[in-house]
């Protein structure tokens, strides 16, 4: 069972054993926004899901707070997502990237989720600190390519299923299991889904005036012909 260390804001560094890692796909609250994201992926050859949201279980070993990931070819890209973690310290919120191989995704979404590491911020908040103003949080990602930085995604958590509803759809209860982590859905891309040399992720809380962030670089491995 892999463990991760997180800096729980206003408390000490905590160590968490993650027993199960889940990726929630097409987890939007607005059906029009879901349809927009589905069409983005359809343009890349990704088959339309039979129902939404979808839940993919992936290896817990993919979760990393490191600042670099390695991928095969330049076919992958990041997706900013809030990450829910149930720990001995309560429900935590971090910011992460469901980095996905788009080439593999075009023929098998579940496998594509398993191909790339899942970057995670080393800082986290208690969910109870943001629960009452959850819809006010702002998610952003920036893509850096050839040294040029661009705003890649931006949107409110109001665009996504709220966490109690998402948990209900996953477990059919109100309880998110202990030592589980879940990527809780992304925002539409502002330009087009594309490879980046680097990605920066942000979750901004305008009420408490603070931001979770994570930056990571993407190393493309040499292919053997």
Buried (B, 14 or more C-beta within 10 A) or exposed (E): EBEBEBBBBEEEEBEBEBBBBBBBBBBBBEEEBBBEBBEBBEEEEBEEBEEBBBBBBBEBEBBBBEEEBEBBEBBBBBBBBBBBBBBEBEBBBBBBBBBBBBBBBBEBBBEBBBBBBBBBBBBBBBBEBBEEEBEBBBBBBBBBBEEEEEEBBBBBBEBBBBBEEBBBBBEEEEEBBEBBBBBBBBBBBBEEBBBBBBBBBBBBBEEBEBBBBBBBBBEBEEEEE
